[in-house]
Amino acid sequence: MNHPALAMLEITGIARGMVVCDSLVKRAIVEVFRSHPVDPGKYLIVFGGSVGDVEEAMEAAEESAGEAQLDQMFLPRAHDAVFSALSGGHERPAIESLGIVETHTLAGAVLGLDRALKIADVQVVELRLSAGLAGKGYFVVTGSLHDVEAGVEAAIEAIGSEAVYEIIASPHPDFVRGAL
């Protein structure tokens, strides 16, 4: 799943989302990782490839989506751990302090996670996109308190004011077992 570039689109309608996905793969050589409906009646498309091909595919997708495009994200050099988190293939790290960032868009969650991973020495605990979240996304990172604070601060700067966050210094083991 690792590629030089990663992109995500959120489309406000399922039918339009399918049309958009078709248009982007017809324009450039990209690999579609996810293309499916998400809560509440939106459509998610996640794809990757070379930087040039992903840029070309994004252009086609944006033309096709028009007003139906809710959000988008383009990461020309996505952190490797973002790919693992998207595929669910990452190993659970030892839990130190936790940073939890919740976003109103799925693209915002991925963008914030990428920034946190690039700025601070943190590891991904979890990335959730929409499933049972009414269209929201969130991610959880762990590391030393200092690194978690720096990573969350970088994520919030990247996402903007729509994000909500919390930091838990030294979470209790019972919480970790039950919630993560």
Contacts in CASP RR format, 6 or more apart in sequence:
PFRMAT RR
TARGET T0000
AUTHOR 0000-0000-0000
METHOD contacts of the structure
MODEL  1
MNHPALAMLEITGIARGMVVCDSLVKRAIVEVFRSHPVDPGKYLIVFGGS
VGDVEEAMEAAEESAGEAQLDQMFLPRAHDAVFSALSGGHERPAIESLGI
VETHTLAGAVLGLDRALKIADVQVVELRLSAGLAGKGYFVVTGSLHDVEA
GVEAAIEAIGSEAVYEIIASPHPDFVRGAL
1 31 0 8 1.000
1 33 0 8 1.000
1 83 0 8 1.000
1 84 0 8 1.000
1 86 0 8 1.000
1 87 0 8 1.000
2 80 0 8 1.000
2 83 0 8 1.000
3 31 0 8 1.000
3 48 0 8 1.000
3 49 0 8 1.000
3 50 0 8 1.000
3 54 0 8 1.000
3 78 0 8 1.000
3 83 0 8 1.000
4 49 0 8 1.000
4 50 0 8 1.000
4 51 0 8 1.000
4 76 0 8 1.000
4 77 0 8 1.000
5 48 0 8 1.000
5 49 0 8 1.000
5 50 0 8 1.000
5 51 0 8 1.000
5 52 0 8 1.000
5 53 0 8 1.000
5 54 0 8 1.000
5 55 0 8 1.000
5 74 0 8 1.000
5 75 0 8 1.000
5 76 0 8 1.000
5 77 0 8 1.000
5 78 0 8 1.000
6 46 0 8 1.000
6 47 0 8 1.000
6 48 0 8 1.000
6 49 0 8 1.000
6 54 0 8 1.000
6 73 0 8 1.000
6 74 0 8 1.000
6 75 0 8 1.000
6 78 0 8 1.000
6 82 0 8 1.000
6 83 0 8 1.000
6 110 0 8 1.000
7 30 0 8 1.000
7 46 0 8 1.000
7 47 0 8 1.000
7 48 0 8 1.000
7 54 0 8 1.000
7 57 0 8 1.000
7 58 0 8 1.000
7 72 0 8 1.000
7 73 0 8 1.000
7 74 0 8 1.000
7 75 0 8 1.000
8 44 0 8 1.000
8 45 0 8 1.000
8 46 0 8 1.000
8 47 0 8 1.000
8 71 0 8 1.000
8 72 0 8 1.000
8 73 0 8 1.000
8 106 0 8 1.000
8 107 0 8 1.000
8 110 0 8 1.000
9 17 0 8 1.000
9 20 0 8 1.000
9 44 0 8 1.000
9 45 0 8 1.000
9 58 0 8 1.000
9 61 0 8 1.000
9 65 0 8 1.000
9 69 0 8 1.000
9 71 0 8 1.000
9 72 0 8 1.000
9 107 0 8 1.000
10 38 0 8 1.000
10 42 0 8 1.000
10 43 0 8 1.000
10 44 0 8 1.000
10 69 0 8 1.000
10 70 0 8 1.000
10 71 0 8 1.000
10 72 0 8 1.000
10 105 0 8 1.000
10 106 0 8 1.000
10 107 0 8 1.000
11 17 0 8 1.000
11 20 0 8 1.000
11 42 0 8 1.000
11 43 0 8 1.000
11 44 0 8 1.000
11 45 0 8 1.000
11 65 0 8 1.000
11 68 0 8 1.000
11 69 0 8 1.000
11 70 0 8 1.000
12 41 0 8 1.000
12 42 0 8 1.000
12 43 0 8 1.000
12 68 0 8 1.000
12 69 0 8 1.000
12 70 0 8 1.000
13 41 0 8 1.000
13 42 0 8 1.000
13 43 0 8 1.000
13 68 0 8 1.000
14 37 0 8 1.000
14 41 0 8 1.000
14 42 0 8 1.000
14 43 0 8 1.000
16 43 0 8 1.000
16 64 0 8 1.000
16 65 0 8 1.000
16 68 0 8 1.000
17 43 0 8 1.000
17 45 0 8 1.000
17 65 0 8 1.000
17 68 0 8 1.000
18 35 0 8 1.000
18 43 0 8 1.000
19 64 0 8 1.000
20 43 0 8 1.000
20 45 0 8 1.000
20 61 0 8 1.000
20 64 0 8 1.000
20 65 0 8 1.000
20 68 0 8 1.000
20 69 0 8 1.000
21 32 0 8 1.000
21 35 0 8 1.000
21 43 0 8 1.000
21 45 0 8 1.000
21 61 0 8 1.000
23 60 0 8 1.000
23 61 0 8 1.000
23 63 0 8 1.000
23 64 0 8 1.000
24 30 0 8 1.000
24 45 0 8 1.000
24 47 0 8 1.000
24 57 0 8 1.000
24 58 0 8 1.000
24 60 0 8 1.000
24 61 0 8 1.000
24 64 0 8 1.000
25 32 0 8 1.000
25 47 0 8 1.000
25 57 0 8 1.000
26 60 0 8 1.000
27 56 0 8 1.000
27 57 0 8 1.000
27 59 0 8 1.000
27 60 0 8 1.000
28 52 0 8 1.000
28 53 0 8 1.000
28 54 0 8 1.000
28 56 0 8 1.000
28 57 0 8 1.000
28 60 0 8 1.000
29 49 0 8 1.000
29 50 0 8 1.000
29 53 0 8 1.000
30 47 0 8 1.000
30 48 0 8 1.000
30 49 0 8 1.000
30 53 0 8 1.000
30 54 0 8 1.000
30 57 0 8 1.000
31 47 0 8 1.000
31 48 0 8 1.000
31 49 0 8 1.000
32 45 0 8 1.000
32 46 0 8 1.000
32 47 0 8 1.000
33 46 0 8 1.000
33 47 0 8 1.000
33 48 0 8 1.000
33 86 0 8 1.000
33 87 0 8 1.000
34 44 0 8 1.000
34 45 0 8 1.000
34 46 0 8 1.000
34 86 0 8 1.000
35 43 0 8 1.000
35 44 0 8 1.000
35 45 0 8 1.000
35 46 0 8 1.000
35 47 0 8 1.000
36 43 0 8 1.000
36 44 0 8 1.000
37 43 0 8 1.000
37 44 0 8 1.000
38 44 0 8 1.000
38 106 0 8 1.000
38 129 0 8 1.000
38 130 0 8 1.000
38 131 0 8 1.000
38 135 0 8 1.000
39 130 0 8 1.000
39 131 0 8 1.000
39 132 0 8 1.000
39 133 0 8 1.000
39 134 0 8 1.000
39 135 0 8 1.000
40 134 0 8 1.000
40 135 0 8 1.000
42 70 0 8 1.000
42 130 0 8 1.000
42 135 0 8 1.000
44 106 0 8 1.000
44 129 0 8 1.000
44 130 0 8 1.000
45 61 0 8 1.000
46 86 0 8 1.000
47 54 0 8 1.000
47 57 0 8 1.000
48 54 0 8 1.000
51 76 0 8 1.000
54 74 0 8 1.000
54 76 0 8 1.000
55 74 0 8 1.000
58 72 0 8 1.000
58 74 0 8 1.000
61 69 0 8 1.000
61 72 0 8 1.000
62 69 0 8 1.000
62 72 0 8 1.000
70 105 0 8 1.000
71 105 0 8 1.000
71 106 0 8 1.000
71 107 0 8 1.000
71 108 0 8 1.000
72 107 0 8 1.000
73 107 0 8 1.000
73 108 0 8 1.000
73 110 0 8 1.000
73 111 0 8 1.000
75 82 0 8 1.000
75 110 0 8 1.000
75 111 0 8 1.000
75 114 0 8 1.000
78 114 0 8 1.000
79 113 0 8 1.000
79 114 0 8 1.000
79 117 0 8 1.000
79 118 0 8 1.000
81 90 0 8 1.000
81 117 0 8 1.000
81 123 0 8 1.000
81 124 0 8 1.000
82 110 0 8 1.000
82 113 0 8 1.000
82 114 0 8 1.000
82 117 0 8 1.000
82 124 0 8 1.000
82 127 0 8 1.000
84 90 0 8 1.000
84 124 0 8 1.000
85 113 0 8 1.000
85 124 0 8 1.000
85 126 0 8 1.000
85 127 0 8 1.000
85 139 0 8 1.000
86 110 0 8 1.000
86 127 0 8 1.000
88 127 0 8 1.000
90 124 0 8 1.000
92 125 0 8 1.000
92 180 0 8 1.000
93 123 0 8 1.000
93 124 0 8 1.000
93 125 0 8 1.000
93 142 0 8 1.000
93 143 0 8 1.000
94 142 0 8 1.000
95 125 0 8 1.000
95 142 0 8 1.000
95 171 0 8 1.000
95 176 0 8 1.000
95 180 0 8 1.000
96 142 0 8 1.000
96 143 0 8 1.000
96 144 0 8 1.000
96 145 0 8 1.000
96 148 0 8 1.000
96 170 0 8 1.000
97 142 0 8 1.000
97 143 0 8 1.000
97 144 0 8 1.000
97 145 0 8 1.000
97 148 0 8 1.000
97 167 0 8 1.000
97 168 0 8 1.000
97 169 0 8 1.000
97 170 0 8 1.000
97 171 0 8 1.000
98 125 0 8 1.000
98 140 0 8 1.000
98 141 0 8 1.000
98 142 0 8 1.000
98 148 0 8 1.000
98 167 0 8 1.000
98 168 0 8 1.000
98 171 0 8 1.000
99 122 0 8 1.000
99 140 0 8 1.000
99 141 0 8 1.000
99 142 0 8 1.000
99 148 0 8 1.000
99 152 0 8 1.000
99 165 0 8 1.000
99 166 0 8 1.000
99 167 0 8 1.000
99 168 0 8 1.000
100 138 0 8 1.000
100 139 0 8 1.000
100 140 0 8 1.000
100 165 0 8 1.000
100 166 0 8 1.000
100 167 0 8 1.000
100 168 0 8 1.000
101 109 0 8 1.000
101 112 0 8 1.000
101 113 0 8 1.000
101 116 0 8 1.000
101 138 0 8 1.000
101 139 0 8 1.000
101 140 0 8 1.000
101 152 0 8 1.000
101 155 0 8 1.000
101 156 0 8 1.000
101 159 0 8 1.000
101 163 0 8 1.000
101 164 0 8 1.000
101 165 0 8 1.000
102 109 0 8 1.000
102 136 0 8 1.000
102 137 0 8 1.000
102 138 0 8 1.000
102 163 0 8 1.000
102 164 0 8 1.000
102 165 0 8 1.000
103 109 0 8 1.000
103 112 0 8 1.000
103 136 0 8 1.000
103 137 0 8 1.000
103 138 0 8 1.000
103 159 0 8 1.000
103 162 0 8 1.000
103 163 0 8 1.000
103 164 0 8 1.000
104 135 0 8 1.000
104 136 0 8 1.000
104 162 0 8 1.000
105 135 0 8 1.000
105 136 0 8 1.000
105 137 0 8 1.000
105 162 0 8 1.000
106 129 0 8 1.000
106 130 0 8 1.000
106 135 0 8 1.000
106 136 0 8 1.000
106 137 0 8 1.000
108 137 0 8 1.000
108 158 0 8 1.000
108 159 0 8 1.000
108 162 0 8 1.000
108 163 0 8 1.000
109 127 0 8 1.000
109 128 0 8 1.000
109 129 0 8 1.000
109 136 0 8 1.000
109 137 0 8 1.000
109 138 0 8 1.000
109 139 0 8 1.000
110 127 0 8 1.000
110 129 0 8 1.000
111 158 0 8 1.000
111 159 0 8 1.000
112 139 0 8 1.000
112 154 0 8 1.000
112 155 0 8 1.000
112 158 0 8 1.000
112 159 0 8 1.000
112 163 0 8 1.000
113 124 0 8 1.000
113 127 0 8 1.000
113 139 0 8 1.000
113 141 0 8 1.000
113 155 0 8 1.000
114 158 0 8 1.000
115 151 0 8 1.000
115 154 0 8 1.000
115 155 0 8 1.000
115 157 0 8 1.000
115 158 0 8 1.000
116 122 0 8 1.000
116 139 0 8 1.000
116 141 0 8 1.000
116 151 0 8 1.000
116 152 0 8 1.000
116 154 0 8 1.000
116 155 0 8 1.000
117 124 0 8 1.000
117 141 0 8 1.000
118 154 0 8 1.000
119 150 0 8 1.000
119 151 0 8 1.000
119 154 0 8 1.000
120 147 0 8 1.000
120 148 0 8 1.000
120 150 0 8 1.000
120 151 0 8 1.000
120 154 0 8 1.000
121 143 0 8 1.000
121 144 0 8 1.000
121 147 0 8 1.000
122 141 0 8 1.000
122 142 0 8 1.000
122 143 0 8 1.000
122 147 0 8 1.000
122 148 0 8 1.000
122 151 0 8 1.000
123 141 0 8 1.000
123 142 0 8 1.000
123 143 0 8 1.000
124 139 0 8 1.000
124 140 0 8 1.000
124 141 0 8 1.000
125 140 0 8 1.000
125 141 0 8 1.000
125 142 0 8 1.000
125 180 0 8 1.000
126 138 0 8 1.000
126 139 0 8 1.000
126 140 0 8 1.000
126 180 0 8 1.000
127 138 0 8 1.000
127 139 0 8 1.000
127 140 0 8 1.000
128 137 0 8 1.000
128 138 0 8 1.000
128 139 0 8 1.000
129 137 0 8 1.000
130 136 0 8 1.000
130 137 0 8 1.000
139 155 0 8 1.000
140 180 0 8 1.000
141 148 0 8 1.000
141 151 0 8 1.000
141 152 0 8 1.000
142 148 0 8 1.000
145 167 0 8 1.000
145 169 0 8 1.000
145 170 0 8 1.000
148 167 0 8 1.000
149 167 0 8 1.000
152 165 0 8 1.000
152 167 0 8 1.000
155 163 0 8 1.000
155 165 0 8 1.000
156 163 0 8 1.000
156 165 0 8 1.000
168 175 0 8 1.000
END
